[in-house]
Amino acid sequence: MANTNGAVDVAIIGAGPAGLTAAYLLGKAGYSVTVIEKDPRYVGGISRTVEHNGYRFDIGGHRFFSKSQEVVDLWNEILPNDFIERPRMSRIYYEGKFYSYPLRAFEALWNLGIFRSALCMASFAKAKLLPNRKVKSFEDWTVNAFGWKLYSIFFKTYTEKVWGMPCDEMSADWAAQRIKGLSLWGAVTDGLKRSLGLNKRPNDGMAVKTLLESFRYPRLGPGMMWEAARDLVIGHGNGVLMGHKLKQLAFNDVTQQWTVTAIDQDGEPVTIRAAHVISSAPMRELASRLHPLPATLPEAANLKYRDFLTVALMIRSPDLFPDNWIYIHDSKVKVGRVQNFRSWSPEMVPDPDLACVGLEYFCFEGDGLWASSDDELVALATREMAQLGLCREDQVVGGTVVRQEKAYPVYDEHYAANVEMMRQEIEARYPTLHCVGRNGMHRYNNQDHAMMTAMLTVRNIEAGARVYDIWAVNEDAEYHESGREGEQAALGSLRAVPERLKAA
């Protein structure tokens, strides 16, 4: 059984999807495990569900969809009886009008007007005839794919709001990873068929994941999945230490053992000795806590993150709007996206006469938004809901704020080189240190991809070598964006990398 100030087979840093997936699978295989999590209350990381006076809300909204059959099977194994099927509806708000997403061709044409629609198509034609051959930035990639006009309407404002940096300074990797597979022609033809009622077959994600029309969802939010996983980890006799922050991670060359030191909420140190360490902590934080300090500390220090906060409002209205979420493409307001939690699951909103929505604000830790008081943020969100025409200010009867640091690893010009240098040093110097998950690998992966990195890492630990290259997960953007749920045994098909080749 795992214990504090004791020895285990594997110490795991972080109780998010990657960390808990690894802990569950290792415990199931008979390994002793201790997980440390700095949050004193919630597991799940950015996939947790926060509760406030009986209201539940996501940190960002998480659909449960994966092309990997093994991930789908694991979801069903951990949470066998609590999934519900939910319709997907989302819209884009632009210049006071709402655009259905997936597109409806005639609606978009009407909203944009004939002249602007013609400019969009002319701009698209120009991009195809005269593409930019030196694609470096998000702007380069997106203009090549959709044309300048559509890029400026549907990508530029929202993307810069999310990332807090100009699109021409963002790496093209982010666009290639997140929106590859969604073509203008495919979206227009799909929308035209829907507008004419010709598309009888529901979109199950086979064509493009971003056009998915329904998805599975835990009835009490995604945190329900990770709370169940935590309970299963503890049921295996292993430990999940809440409210413990990583202080130091030291490797002994003689014993080939790790010493993990964490600090609890009272400032008391806890020491765990382990043969392996799995880290889902941000790479920048991991590097500063490794002992001795890595040579790539400067590269790790240059990794950047985008922070995030949700303002949840309780609004006197039984059915405010039907969308799961609305993207706000408007520079006159600070909000980037609005979630409607009843549309995710009716059980997340206890009062039938009230709606609960989450306004998402993207920021940097310490900036004006982040430093604002909760009351100031609730007042801002209330004003902006009215400004967008989604409710009246006097309908808002309550609110609360949740801050999420390091929600998004930033894909700037130098991130890939910085990550690669740190990865090489870790793999060369520390064969028993494994980076997993979104922040652990500084990759903007979805929940299922974070789980896949953990699943492959468990296989590597069982094999005693880095047999599977976890960095191949989500390397191919086509895997990320398309495919029926569970249509591939994707883990088994990922590239296996013999140790001798890795050493070379």
GUPA-832381 format. One record per residue (C-alpha): residue in one letter; x, y, z. Coordinates in Angstrom, 3 decimals, m for minus. Example, Ala and Ser with C-alpha at 12.3 -4.5 7.8 and 13.67 -1.06 7.14 Angstrom:
! GUPA-832381
A:12.300:m4.500:7.800
S:13.670:m1.060:7.140
//
This chain:
! GUPA-832381
M:0.000:0.000:0.000
A:1.219:3.494:m0.853
N:2.089:5.680:2.073
T:3.652:9.007:2.909
N:7.338:9.017:3.764
G:7.521:5.577:2.145
A:8.543:3.745:m1.014
V:6.338:2.952:m3.986
D:6.860:1.658:m7.493
V:5.604:4.846:m9.144
A:5.077:8.409:m7.904
I:2.662:10.463:m10.008
I:2.573:14.254:m10.076
G:m0.895:15.600:m10.828
A:m4.379:14.047:m10.526
G:m5.682:15.134:m13.935
P:m6.808:12.779:m16.726
A:m3.251:11.637:m17.512
G:m2.134:11.162:m13.914
L:m5.261:9.322:m12.783
T:m5.345:7.148:m15.907
A:m1.777:6.050:m15.185
A:m2.512:5.526:m11.479
Y:m5.606:3.439:m12.196
L:m3.933:1.205:m14.792
L:m0.778:0.725:m12.704
G:m2.811:m0.163:m9.624
K:m4.862:m2.592:m11.662
A:m1.599:m4.237:m12.779
G:m0.407:m4.590:m9.186
Y:1.991:m1.653:m8.892
S:2.113:0.506:m5.771
V:1.421:4.146:m6.578
T:1.162:7.505:m4.828
V:m0.404:10.519:m6.594
I:0.221:14.062:m5.378
E:m2.253:16.803:m6.334
K:m1.927:20.454:m5.332
D:m5.679:21.179:m5.430
P:m7.069:20.567:m1.943
R:m10.524:19.515:m3.138
Y:m10.853:18.615:m6.819
V:m9.264:15.988:m9.025
G:m9.415:16.167:m12.815
G:m7.221:19.228:m13.421
I:m8.722:21.332:m16.187
S:m11.263:18.513:m16.704
R:m12.681:18.883:m13.201
T:m16.241:19.922:m12.390
V:m16.597:22.683:m9.798
E:m19.620:22.802:m7.494
H:m21.102:26.008:m6.044
N:m24.328:25.952:m4.032
G:m25.490:22.851:m5.895
Y:m24.601:24.244:m9.342
R:m21.947:22.370:m11.290
F:m19.837:23.734:m14.097
D:m16.906:22.700:m16.261
I:m13.621:24.466:m16.667
G:m13.887:24.909:m20.408
G:m16.419:22.248:m21.398
H:m15.308:18.712:m22.296
R:m16.949:16.488:m24.846
F:m16.317:12.771:m24.420
F:m15.375:11.600:m27.874
S:m12.354:9.579:m28.962
K:m11.304:7.756:m32.068
S:m9.404:5.276:m29.878
Q:m11.444:2.236:m28.891
E:m9.153:1.671:m25.915
V:m9.898:5.143:m24.535
V:m13.657:4.632:m25.028
D:m13.436:1.253:m23.297
L:m11.539:2.798:m20.379
W:m14.172:5.547:m19.973
N:m16.871:2.860:m19.855
E:m14.849:0.804:m17.380
I:m14.318:3.702:m14.967
L:m17.827:5.173:m15.275
P:m20.085:2.386:m16.563
N:m23.546:3.720:m15.714
D:m23.424:7.506:m15.749
F:m22.999:8.636:m19.369
I:m25.782:10.472:m21.154
E:m26.013:11.283:m24.872
R:m26.179:15.025:m25.498
P:m27.010:16.980:m28.664
R:m24.289:19.356:m29.761
M:m25.298:22.903:m30.637
S:m22.930:25.828:m30.885
R:m22.963:29.194:m32.607
I:m20.595:32.017:m33.440
Y:m21.505:35.578:m32.431
Y:m20.181:38.141:m34.911
E:m21.245:41.767:m35.353
G:m24.489:41.297:m33.475
K:m25.560:38.184:m35.384
F:m25.405:34.476:m34.644
Y:m23.996:31.914:m37.064
S:m24.827:28.254:m36.585
Y:m21.862:25.944:m36.297
P:m21.784:23.616:m38.222
L:m22.480:26.187:m40.899
R:m25.848:26.596:m42.525
A:m25.073:27.999:m45.913
F:m28.126:30.193:m46.470
E:m28.063:31.556:m42.922
A:m24.379:32.492:m43.281
L:m25.042:34.039:m46.685
W:m27.932:36.080:m45.283
N:m25.990:37.251:m42.223
L:m22.854:38.212:m44.145
G:m24.705:39.698:m47.105
I:m24.128:38.990:m50.786
F:m21.246:41.467:m51.138
R:m19.266:40.206:m48.140
S:m19.966:36.574:m49.078
A:m18.612:37.260:m52.563
L:m15.491:38.815:m51.028
C:m15.030:35.706:m48.872
M:m15.183:33.418:m51.888
A:m12.897:35.659:m53.932
S:m10.427:35.761:m51.057
F:m10.580:31.979:m50.767
A:m9.969:31.582:m54.513
K:m6.956:33.899:m54.301
A:m5.496:31.890:m51.426
K:m5.802:28.696:m53.443
L:m4.328:30.207:m56.605
L:m1.546:32.161:m54.871
P:m0.809:30.425:m51.554
N:1.902:31.556:m49.186
R:4.759:29.100:m49.710
K:6.543:30.017:m46.456
V:4.022:29.076:m43.802
K:5.343:29.867:m40.317
S:2.486:31.375:m38.333
F:m1.125:30.579:m37.455
E:m2.112:33.483:m39.705
D:m0.166:32.073:m42.670
W:m1.729:28.628:m42.271
T:m5.318:29.832:m41.812
V:m5.225:32.376:m44.636
N:m3.909:29.654:m46.947
A:m6.748:27.350:m45.889
F:m9.694:29.790:m45.894
G:m8.609:33.092:m47.446
W:m7.940:36.400:m45.725
K:m11.569:37.521:m45.435
L:m12.870:34.421:m43.686
Y:m9.744:34.339:m41.512
S:m10.366:37.931:m40.387
I:m14.044:37.233:m39.612
F:m14.004:33.803:m38.001
F:m10.463:33.205:m36.725
K:m8.432:36.337:m35.991
T:m10.412:38.072:m33.221
Y:m11.288:34.939:m31.280
T:m7.822:33.388:m31.570
E:m6.041:36.554:m30.422
K:m8.493:36.823:m27.525
V:m7.712:33.238:m26.495
W:m3.944:33.457:m26.771
G:m3.238:37.115:m25.967
M:m0.819:37.447:m28.865
P:m1.030:38.390:m32.564
C:m1.846:35.512:m34.908
D:1.292:36.203:m36.938
E:3.389:35.415:m33.832
M:1.704:32.074:m33.143
S:3.177:28.889:m34.545
A:1.345:27.273:m37.454
D:1.529:24.036:m35.442
W:m1.534:25.041:m33.464
A:m3.694:25.467:m36.566
A:m2.364:22.257:m38.091
Q:m3.149:20.353:m34.885
R:m6.561:21.817:m34.097
I:m8.324:22.648:m37.370
K:m6.635:20.532:m40.033
G:m9.253:18.419:m41.795
L:m11.872:21.189:m41.709
S:m11.875:22.553:m45.255
L:m13.947:25.477:m46.492
W:m15.420:23.394:m49.272
G:m16.295:20.557:m46.893
A:m17.914:22.960:m44.417
V:m19.883:24.776:m47.149
T:m21.151:21.576:m48.813
D:m22.054:20.101:m45.408
G:m23.890:23.326:m44.514
L:m25.639:23.479:m47.895
K:m26.952:19.939:m47.475
R:m28.207:20.780:m43.992
S:m29.872:23.971:m45.184
L:m31.670:22.038:m47.931
G:m32.513:19.104:m45.661
L:m30.476:16.726:m47.800
N:m28.166:15.486:m45.064
K:m30.170:12.654:m43.558
R:m27.246:10.922:m41.885
P:m26.140:12.467:m38.591
N:m22.558:13.630:m38.414
D:m20.883:11.108:m36.105
G:m17.443:12.602:m36.526
M:m16.427:10.393:m39.458
A:m15.860:13.412:m41.659
V:m14.602:16.048:m39.250
K:m14.674:15.966:m35.476
T:m15.402:19.703:m35.224
L:m18.729:19.073:m37.026
L:m19.845:16.436:m34.526
E:m23.588:16.665:m33.754
S:m23.793:14.660:m30.550
F:m21.481:13.445:m27.842
R:m21.473:11.468:m24.616
Y:m21.150:13.263:m21.316
P:m21.142:12.274:m17.626
R:m24.472:13.352:m16.149
L:m22.764:15.405:m13.397
G:m19.925:16.725:m15.555
P:m16.444:15.442:m16.459
G:m15.262:15.652:m12.857
M:m17.540:12.676:m12.191
M:m15.208:10.541:m14.320
W:m12.086:11.577:m12.437
E:m13.665:11.317:m9.007
A:m14.584:7.734:m9.912
A:m11.023:7.106:m11.128
R:m9.625:8.484:m7.863
D:m11.877:6.159:m5.861
L:m10.709:3.175:m7.922
V:m7.057:4.139:m7.374
I:m7.653:4.250:m3.620
G:m9.569:0.968:m3.890
H:m6.390:m0.655:m5.209
G:m4.699:0.301:m1.936
N:m2.865:3.291:m3.389
G:m2.807:6.909:m2.264
V:m4.037:10.217:m3.696
L:m2.624:13.062:m1.607
M:m4.716:16.215:m2.062
G:m3.408:19.693:m1.304
H:0.228:18.662:m1.841
K:2.540:20.813:m3.961
L:5.685:19.441:m5.563
K:8.805:20.922:m3.987
Q:11.667:18.809:m5.335
L:12.284:15.802:m7.545
A:15.727:14.310:m6.906
F:17.375:11.319:m8.612
N:20.021:9.161:m6.919
D:22.468:7.781:m9.476
V:23.650:5.081:m7.073
T:20.297:3.632:m6.005
Q:18.546:4.592:m9.273
Q:15.657:5.826:m7.131
W:13.672:9.038:m7.077
T:12.941:11.073:m3.979
V:9.814:13.187:m4.404
T:9.275:15.918:m1.820
A:5.900:17.640:m1.552
I:4.534:20.254:0.842
D:1.076:19.847:2.347
Q:m1.349:22.667:3.211
D:0.222:23.122:6.625
G:3.686:23.511:5.118
E:4.788:20.076:6.283
P:7.019:18.083:3.919
V:6.075:14.637:2.649
T:8.720:12.405:1.074
I:8.040:9.591:m1.366
R:10.701:7.253:m2.753
A:9.903:5.701:m6.116
A:11.463:3.691:m8.909
H:9.565:5.698:m11.551
V:8.013:9.155:m11.678
I:5.177:10.169:m14.010
S:4.815:13.951:m14.282
S:1.865:15.867:m15.660
A:3.188:19.075:m14.064
P:3.974:21.923:m16.488
M:7.396:21.356:m18.040
R:8.556:24.776:m16.828
E:7.743:23.857:m13.223
L:9.201:20.377:m13.524
A:12.547:21.732:m14.722
S:12.830:24.174:m11.815
R:12.167:21.393:m9.289
L:14.506:18.733:m10.705
H:17.652:18.135:m8.665
P:20.259:18.599:m9.877
L:18.888:21.345:m12.123
P:18.775:20.336:m15.802
A:20.985:21.951:m18.434
T:17.822:22.871:m20.345
L:16.450:25.011:m17.505
P:16.711:28.187:m19.666
E:14.691:26.543:m22.460
A:12.058:25.349:m20.000
A:11.882:28.821:m18.448
N:10.997:30.249:m21.871
L:7.875:28.092:m22.195
K:4.741:30.219:m21.879
Y:1.204:29.502:m20.746
R:m2.184:31.148:m21.154
D:m4.369:31.316:m18.078
F:m8.124:31.251:m17.902
L:m11.047:32.091:m15.667
T:m14.725:31.222:m15.737
V:m17.401:33.523:m14.343
A:m20.478:31.407:m13.627
L:m23.731:33.377:m13.486
M:m27.082:32.163:m12.184
I:m29.768:33.824:m14.302
R:m33.528:33.911:m13.773
S:m34.602:32.120:m16.924
P:m35.664:28.480:m17.357
D:m34.252:28.221:m20.900
L:m31.861:31.039:m21.748
F:m30.564:29.649:m25.067
P:m30.185:26.105:m26.426
D:m26.453:26.145:m27.255
N:m23.839:24.152:m25.371
W:m21.555:27.118:m26.005
I:m21.308:30.294:m28.080
Y:m18.039:31.630:m29.489
I:m17.794:35.411:m29.140
H:m16.011:36.931:m32.156
D:m16.372:40.508:m30.971
S:m13.509:42.752:m29.886
K:m15.890:45.089:m28.008
V:m16.289:42.566:m25.170
K:m13.612:40.658:m23.283
V:m15.471:37.348:m22.984
G:m14.306:34.674:m25.424
R:m16.916:31.966:m25.031
V:m20.170:31.410:m23.149
Q:m21.093:27.937:m21.855
N:m24.672:26.928:m21.048
F:m24.386:24.215:m18.433
R:m27.997:22.986:m18.608
S:m27.372:22.138:m22.260
W:m24.376:20.033:m21.219
S:m26.481:18.171:m18.650
P:m29.771:19.182:m16.991
E:m28.530:17.623:m13.731
M:m25.823:20.292:m13.421
V:m28.423:23.007:m12.736
P:m30.616:22.184:m9.701
D:m33.242:24.953:m10.029
P:m35.548:24.596:m13.062
D:m36.311:28.322:m12.965
L:m32.649:29.372:m13.225
A:m30.042:29.033:m15.935
C:m26.339:28.694:m15.169
V:m23.868:29.989:m17.746
G:m20.099:30.264:m17.703
L:m18.372:33.224:m19.335
E:m14.795:32.317:m20.227
Y:m12.071:34.936:m20.060
F:m8.560:34.244:m21.298
C:m5.795:36.065:m19.471
F:m2.283:35.909:m18.057
E:m1.778:35.251:m14.370
G:m1.330:38.612:m12.664
D:m2.826:40.792:m15.417
G:m5.825:43.065:m14.953
L:m8.472:40.413:m15.481
W:m6.763:37.819:m13.299
A:m6.186:40.326:m10.492
S:m9.775:41.630:m10.500
S:m11.923:40.752:m7.513
D:m14.668:38.170:m7.872
D:m17.303:40.889:m7.466
E:m15.709:42.949:m10.252
L:m15.619:39.924:m12.551
V:m19.247:39.002:m11.852
A:m20.245:42.613:m12.618
L:m18.214:42.546:m15.871
A:m19.797:39.261:m16.953
T:m23.274:40.585:m16.154
R:m22.710:43.715:m18.275
E:m21.309:41.721:m21.173
M:m24.203:39.228:m21.174
A:m26.551:42.202:m21.551
Q:m24.319:43.819:m24.176
L:m24.454:40.608:m26.218
G:m28.237:40.490:m25.873
L:m28.195:37.130:m24.080
C:m30.017:38.358:m20.952
R:m30.905:41.509:m19.023
E:m28.711:42.598:m16.131
D:m31.622:42.392:m13.671
Q:m32.057:38.689:m14.466
V:m28.686:37.808:m12.889
V:m29.211:36.594:m9.312
G:m25.755:35.286:m8.404
G:m22.293:34.417:m9.588
T:m18.922:32.941:m8.731
V:m15.430:32.819:m10.263
V:m12.986:29.968:m10.889
R:m9.405:30.706:m11.939
Q:m7.340:28.150:m13.867
E:m3.642:28.840:m14.199
K:m1.669:27.350:m17.103
A:m4.790:26.222:m18.940
Y:m3.169:26.386:m22.370
P:0.465:25.771:m23.366
V:1.390:28.586:m25.753
Y:2.603:27.683:m29.244
D:4.906:30.594:m29.926
E:7.763:30.681:m32.425
H:10.257:28.939:m30.144
Y:8.135:26.503:m28.143
A:8.858:23.400:m30.261
A:12.646:23.769:m30.040
N:12.465:24.438:m26.288
V:10.287:21.371:m25.666
E:12.451:19.136:m27.849
M:15.654:20.103:m26.040
M:14.116:19.407:m22.637
R:12.614:16.142:m23.848
Q:15.983:14.958:m25.143
E:17.723:15.718:m21.868
I:15.061:13.993:m19.769
E:15.043:10.861:m21.922
A:18.852:10.679:m21.983
R:19.505:11.387:m18.286
Y:16.368:9.999:m16.645
P:14.930:6.848:m18.280
T:12.503:6.473:m15.362
L:11.027:9.994:m15.565
H:7.972:10.142:m17.822
C:6.213:13.323:m18.991
V:2.510:12.934:m19.827
G:m0.588:15.024:m20.490
R:m1.199:18.519:m21.807
N:1.123:20.563:m19.610
G:3.457:17.682:m18.907
M:4.334:17.620:m22.619
H:3.476:21.263:m23.433
R:1.033:20.093:m26.114
Y:m2.496:21.363:m26.599
N:m3.989:17.871:m26.456
N:m7.553:16.885:m25.716
Q:m8.564:14.781:m22.730
D:m8.432:11.498:m24.653
H:m4.951:12.238:m25.989
A:m3.725:13.043:m22.478
M:m5.091:9.665:m21.406
M:m3.382:7.945:m24.323
T:0.019:9.323:m23.310
A:m0.558:7.847:m19.839
M:m1.710:4.495:m21.207
L:1.400:4.173:m23.357
T:3.622:5.266:m20.480
V:2.205:2.451:m18.334
R:3.115:0.015:m21.107
N:6.632:1.448:m21.206
I:7.009:1.002:m17.437
E:5.774:m2.578:m17.699
A:8.261:m3.218:m20.529
G:11.153:m1.545:m18.721
A:11.959:0.600:m21.768
R:10.483:3.407:m23.876
V:8.928:0.964:m26.313
Y:6.169:3.368:m27.351
D:6.818:6.932:m28.454
I:4.188:8.872:m26.513
W:5.131:12.017:m28.441
A:3.508:10.460:m31.514
V:0.093:10.831:m29.847
N:m1.781:13.582:m31.702
E:1.250:14.240:m33.882
D:m0.943:13.473:m36.883
A:m3.677:16.100:m36.888
E:m5.893:13.924:m39.079
Y:m6.166:11.499:m36.177
H:m7.291:14.295:m33.911
E:m9.950:15.758:m36.158
S:m11.634:12.835:m37.872
G:m12.933:9.340:m37.393
R:m15.806:7.450:m35.816
E:m15.759:7.071:m32.077
G:m13.647:4.072:m31.179
E:m13.038:3.063:m34.781
Q:m9.343:2.356:m34.178
A:m7.350:0.466:m31.606
A:m5.138:3.524:m31.862
L:m2.775:2.753:m29.001
G:m1.583:m0.481:m30.497
S:m0.986:1.175:m33.860
L:1.170:4.016:m32.570
R:4.778:3.953:m33.555
A:6.922:1.729:m31.350
V:10.465:3.029:m30.969
P:13.176:0.458:m30.147
E:15.429:1.617:m27.311
R:18.567:1.277:m29.405
L:17.162:3.688:m31.992
K:16.161:6.152:m29.297
A:19.674:5.955:m27.848
A:21.142:6.624:m31.260
//
